[in-house]
Amino acid sequence: MDIAKVSWLEHYTKKMYMDDAGCDYIGEMKKKRINAFKGKCYEATVGIYELCDGEGLTLYRTKDDEGVWHWFMVIDHLYEERIKEGYTGDFLIDPTAYQYSIDGKVAPTHSIRHGKVGEELDKAEKMKPLHFPSYKEKVKAFKDKLTSYMDDVESKKQRQKRVSIMDFVEEDKEEGSPAIKKQVTLDEFFE
């Protein structure tokens, strides 16, 4: 399982949704009352899962305060470390959790993240991707959009020239040291 890959996919998913909303940060979305994350948990979670070939990840869903299913993933080996060795870091991938904080609520994964070890997932259902054609189309559209977005971001980075302080410094031209024709005495200097 490539944790870096799944983390980057989650990061770019969040960035893509913020860009879709025309916002630079979550507080701006909250202020403008725009929630580009809402209703996207299935397609984003399953899309990332499929882009990682499901390797080392398990899909779950749990109900939020309104009784709506919320999808997320568990990084299997980190959860196992939590159970066996007391790992205290994050073991969840929840690319649309911001939808709750934007609406002034707590994500249902919060209680899972901070739940009693070994009981965190008791109220969640282990899942597989749904087989309905409409859901498959949503996931495919998400994956296409995300990979295209990531390609665009990377190509913009490559096109941008990094600016260095040296871009503003004139090159020193080697000039010979000034030749001293005749040594000056103090008397001559003060004349």
Disulfide bonds with the S-S distance in Angstrom:
none
